[in-house]
Structures are given as structure tokens and as C-alpha cells.
Amino acid sequence: MNKTHWMVRLVQIVAVLFVLFGCLMIFIYSPFYSKLVVKGLNYFVPVEVNQLAAQSQKMGALSDEDGYEPGSDMWIARQAYLKLMEQAIQSDEPQDLTVIQARYKALQQLIEEEQQKENDQKEKPKVPLLNTVEMSASEIQADNPAQKMKDLLDLNSEENKGLMTQYLEFLKTHEIEQAASEAEPIDDATYHDLAKLQGQNQPVKQPTAEPYAIVVLGGGLTLDKNDKDIVVNDYTRLRLETTLDVERQYKLPIVLSGVEAPYMQAWLKARDVDAKLLEDRSMNTCENSRFSSLLLQKKGGAPTVILITDQYHMPRTRRLFALNGIETIPVEAPMPTSLTAWRPSEKNYDHSRRANYELLATLRDVWFGSSDCREVP
């Protein structure tokens, strides 16, 4: 039997490889490739919640009503005010409530004036997000972000306790005019906050599988038709349109995550939906999950959330939220383009390219971790 010449064998191998490559390209341009990738990601990517990280969300007392940043001077002043009001109510001295409120407003004004002076002395960058300085691993370890967060929220910490004492003394002794104390009645927000404060003395409820919030991830920004104004792009818009439907059904607080958050908030506001929880520092998916989890933790905790993003982004995002202690209920937003029924097309290739990106990003995160993910915002 004659032996095939090596040149013939080489041509045969090249021809087979060429045919296989052609079939692969046709498959990528078909509607089946991206569906196969999504199915594989949903099956293989783990979404089990990290129970250690979940401890930070265990209170499950999420609230978007308090506009003050936890740990700030205004937040501590609010806690001092509520504490004094609670004492006055329990001592059956309602005549003192209006006086305490008048003093509290005077304290707020003093804090605002002091903050304004500090802001005037600082040179604010025009684009703070672009000037954010990355922290080295040693700096992060030295600062201990977890301990720093705990200290911010602990009124008995050394720094907070000192401010609390000063503010309580001010609210007890500051002289005000009689007319100022009688100018207006106690606002409803104070009674509402007092009710929540008293509720904190009750046993903490066990977290449930029911969602506590709606988390929407930004998908990018673009220029408006006038080439001047910045608006949400089609990916973000479709996620926001999905948010409208979900919000009508669940009536939950909305968390907008990503540098797109202010523009997303304006888009929803124009449609009579108020999203109060903004995480506007994250620059990638890892930071989306990490910074949103920190925000939810500071606002009382949310063990379970409804997560809105597109189908290709969903498996990787769910895994990252699970690593940060939050269980997610996925709600997929549509893509700007739709797959064709069966024939190859450019639209299908757009989906396949998106699927490939998420597949590679997921493999990178699982095997090596995300190297461009900051520890703290």
C-alpha cells in the first residue's frame, strides 16, 4: 500500500481545519451559540451565598428614608436628637419636645455652616471619579475597611461617643427664643424615626427569602442626539424599563449601581419613580457587587435582592453578589437587538460576542479573581 506524501497529508489537515473553522464561524453567527454559552454559565457558575459575608446583611432592616450618611456629623446629631426625644416622651414631658426640635434645627444649621467652611477650603476636582486614587494592598490592610465601617456605625466608638456627648449637651442647654420653639409642631418624620428606634430594641427578625431591594446595574452611557448631553445607552435604558415593571409589582427600594447611577436616577425620576439609593463609584462588575453590598449593609442590611441586568451578565454578577453575602433573584433585561429565528446574522454575532466576553470574564474571575476591583469606594 502506497504511503501518502506528507504534502498531501498537510493539505488534508489544513482543509479539515478550514472546514471546522468555517463551521464554527457559521455557528457563532447562528442564534444557537450564545444560547449555549448562557445555558452553560447558568449551569456551572456557582451562586451559593458566602455565609460569613452574609452576616453583614443579617439584620434585614433596609431603609432608604434616612438621607444622612451613616457615621457623618449630621447622622450622629440625628441620633442624639432622637435619643433625647425618646427620653422626653418616656418621662411624660411633652412640653419639652418643641424646644428640643428647635435646638436640633439650630444644631443642624451650625453643622452645615461648618461643613460649608471646610468645603470652601478644599479644592474639589471637577471629575472626582477620574481622579480616584487606587489604594495599594498594604494601605487597605492597614486601614482595615471592615473595622472602619464598624466604627462609623458604632455610636459608642471613641470618636462618635465624643460627638454624641457634645450634641446631647447642645440639645439640652442651647438657648433659643420662645418664638422659635413654638414656630411649628413636631414633624411626622421624627415620630416615624422614634418608632423605628424603639423597634430596634425588639429581637432581630430572621432574614427571609423575600427580596428587600431592587438592584439595577448600569450598562453604560452615551451622548444624546445633540452630541452634548450625556444620557443612558440602550443597555442601561432597557434595564431601567425592566425596573419600572418590577417596581410596580414589588414596591421595593431601588439601588442604582455604577458611575451611571445619577443618570439612571434622572431617567427614573422623569417617569415618576424615585430611586434614593445610589452607588455611583463602581467602575466594573466586581465593584458593582462589592460597593452595592456595602451600601445595603450601611442602610440596615438586605440578605436577598432582585437583580436586574442582561442574561449574559447575570451569571457572573450573581456569583459576585453571593460572594459578598447577598442572595439574588434574577430578572433579565432584554438586549438592544434580538436573535434571529435560525439563520446566521450580524445581530446573532453581537449576542455571541457578548456571550464570549462574559464567558472569558467569568473564567478569569473564578481562576484568578478580578485584579481591577477596589476594596473600598
N, C-alpha and C positions, 0 to 999 in steps of 0.2 A: 504494500500500500504506500503510495507516494505521500511524503511529508509535505504539508502546506508551507509554502515560503513565508518567512517572517513578515515580509512586507504585506502579504495578503492578510495575515492574521492581524496585523496592526490596523489595516484599513477596516477589517471586520469589527474590531473592537471600537474604533472611532465611530463607525457607522451606528453601532448599537448604542453607544453613549450619546450620540447626537439624537437618535430617536427617543431615548429615555428623557433627555433634556427637553426635547420638543413636547413630549407628553406632560412633563412636569410644568412647563410654561402654560400649556393649554389648561392643565388642572388648576393652576394658580389664577388664571383668568376666568375660571368657572365659578359658579356660586357655591360649590361644594367644599373647596379648600378652606375658606375662612370658617365655615360652619364646623368642619372637622377640628380645626385648631381650638375654637371656642369650647367645643364639647370636651376635648382633651384637657384644656385648662380647668374647666369646671369640675372635671372628674379627679384630676391629680393634684391640684393646688390645695394644700390643707388650709382650713379656716377654723380650726379649733382655737378657742379663746385661751390666751395665756392667763391662768388663774392668779398668778402673782400680780400681774399688771392689773387684773380686773378688780383687785382690792381697792384701787383708787377711785373706782366708779360705784362702789357697793352701796353708797347712801341712796342713790337713785332719787335725788331731790332736785333735779334740774329746774332752773328758773331763769327766764330771760328778762325779768322785770327790774332787777337791780342794775342801774346803769353805771355804778361806780366800780372801778377795777379793784378786785379783792387785794387788800394789803395797802391800798393808797390812803393818803391822809383823809380824803373825803369819805372813804369807806369806813375807816376807823371812827371818824366823827359820827357817822350814821349809827354805828354800833353803840357808841357812847350815848347818843340821843335816845335810841330805842331802849337801852338798859335803864336809863333814868326815867323814861316814860313808863316802863313796866313797873318800876319801883313805886312811882307816884300812884298808878292805878291800884296796885296791891295794897297801898297804905290808905286807900279811900280819901285821897286829897285831890279830887278832880279840878279844884280851883287853880292848882299849880301847872296844869297841862299847857295852857296857853302861854304862860310865862316861859316854860321850858322850850316850847316851839319857837317863840320869838328869839330866845337866846341861841337856839340852834341855827336859825337863819342868819343871825349876826356872825356866828362861828363859820358858817359856810362862806359868807362874804369875805371874812378875813383870810380863810384858806385860799379862796380864788384869787384874792389880791396878791398873796404871797407867791402862788404858783405863776401868776402873770409876770411878776418881777423876775422870777427865775427863768421864765421862757424868754423874756426880753434880753436877758444877759447871755443866752445861749444862741449860737449861730446855727439855725436849722438848715439842714441840707434840703435842696429842692426836690430831690428824688431819693428819699431815705432807703427805699428798697434796693436801689442800685449801689448804695454806699454801705450796705450792711457788711460788717467785718466778720469773717468766719472765725470761730473760736477753735483753737487747737485742742487736741485731746487732753493735754495736760491741764489747760486752763479750765476745761469743762469739769474734769475730775476734781480740780482744786476748789472750784466754786460749788460743786455738789448741787446741781439743779433741784434734785428731789428735796434736799434739806431746805434749800432756799424757798421752794414753793410751800413747804410745810410751815416755815417761819412766817411767811406772808399771811397765811390763813390762821395762824395761831395768835389770838389776842393776848395770850399770856407770855408770849415771847418777850425778851428784854426790851427790844425797840418798840414793839407795839404796845406793851404794857405802859411804858413811859408816856407815849402819846395819849393813850386811853385815860390815864390819870389826869393829864393836863386838860383834856377836853371835858372830862366829867367835872373838874373844878370850875371850868369856864361856864358850863351849863348850870351849875349850882349857884354861882356867885356874880356872874356878869350883870352889871346894872343896865337896865333898859327903861325906856319911857313907858308909862302905863298905857298910853295910846297904842304903842307898838304891840303890846301883848294882847290887846283887845281888838286888833285890827281885823283878824279873821279867825274862824274856828279851826279846830284840828282837822287836817286833811285826811281823806279816806285812805291814802297810801300808808299813813302812819299806823292806823288801826289794822290795816291788812298786814303790814310788816310785823306788828306786835303779835298778831295771830300766828304768823309763821314762826316767830321767835319762841312763842310758847309751845308750838308744835315740835320744836327741836328737842324739848325735854321728854318727849314721848319716845318709846322704843323705835329704833330704826326699822322700817319695813324691809322685808326681804325683796331683793330685785325680782322682777317678773320678766317673762318673755315678751311682754308688750313693749312696743317702741316708746322711747322717751323723747326723741327728736328726729328731725329730718335733716340729714347731712347731704349737701349738694356740692360736688366737686366741680371747680371751674375747668373749662375746656379750651380757654384761650380768648384773646381779644383781637379786634381788627379795627380798621378805620371805617367811619361812616361813609355814605355816598359823597359827602362834601370833601372827603380826604383830609378832614381836620379833626373831627370829633372821634374819640375812642368809644367803641361800643363792643358788646359781646359778639363773638363769632357764632357761626351756625352750630357748632358742637355745644357751646355753652347755652345758647338760646333753646335748643331742643331739651337740654337738661332742665332748664327753668320752666319750660312749658309742661314737662312731666311733673315738676314740683307743684305747679298750680293744681293739677288733678289730685295729687297725693295730699296736699294741704287741705283741699276741700273735704276730703274723706276723713282725715285723722285730726286736723286742728292741733298740730304739734308745733313746738318752737322749731325754727329753721336755722340751721348752721350753714353759712356760705363759706367755703374753704378755697383759698388760693388768692394770689395777688389780684385776681379778677373780682374779688368779693364786693368792693364798693360799687362796681358797675353792675354786678348781678343784683345787688340790693336796690339800685335805682330802677332796674328793669322790673323787678317785682313790685316796687312801690308804685310805679306807673299803672300797675294792674291791681291796685288796692290790696296788696299782700305785704305785710311788714315783717321783714326778717331782721331781728335785732342782734343775733349772734354772728359776728364777723371774725373770721380767722383770715387775715389778709397778708400774712407774712410768708406762707409756704410757696416754694418755687418748683416743687416736684411732688410726685405721689407719696413718697415716703414722708415728706414734711407735711403734706395734707393730713395724713393719718396721725402723725405724732402731735402736731400743733393743735389739731381739732380735738384730740383726746385730752390734751392739757386744758383747753378751753372748757370742755364739758366737765372736767374734773373740778375746775375752779368755780363753775356755776352750780355745783351740787352733785354732779355725777349722772351718767346715763349708761347703764350696763348694756342696753340694746338700742340701736338706732336703725332708721330706714336710710339706706344708702342709695343715692341716685348718681349714676354715671352710665357710660355706654357699655354694651355687652362685652367688648374686647377688654376694656379697662377693669371690669368688675372683679374677675377672679383675683388678680394681683392686689387690688385695693382692699378686698375683703380680708385677704391674708394679713396685710399690714395693719388693718384696724384690729384684727384678732390678736396680733402680737402686742398691741397697745391696750388690750383688755376689754375691747368692745365687740359684742356680737352684732352682726349686721343682717338686716333683712333687705335683700337686693331688689331694686326696682330699676329696670333697664330703660334708658332713654334711647330713642331712635337715632340712627346715624343720619347725616345730611343727605346721603344717597342710599338708594335701595338696591338690593341684589336683584339681578335678572332671574327669570324663572329657571333657565338651564344653560343657555348659550353663553360662550365667553364674551366678556365686555370690559370696557375700561372701568365701569362702576364696580364690577366684581374685583378688579385688581386693586382698587382703592381699599376695599374691605380686606383683601388678602394682605396688603402692605401693612394695614393697621394691626391685623392679627399677628403678622410676623414680628412687628415691633414689641407687642405685649408678650409674645412667646419668649423672645430673647431677653426682655427686661425681667420677666419672671424667673427665668433660669439664672440670670445674674444675681437677682435678689436672694434666691434660695441658696445658691452655691457660694457667693462672695459677699452678699449684703450690699446695701446701697451706700457707696462711698461719698456721695454728694448730699447726704442727709444731715442737717444740723441737729444738735441735741435740743437746743432751746431756741425759740423765736427771737 
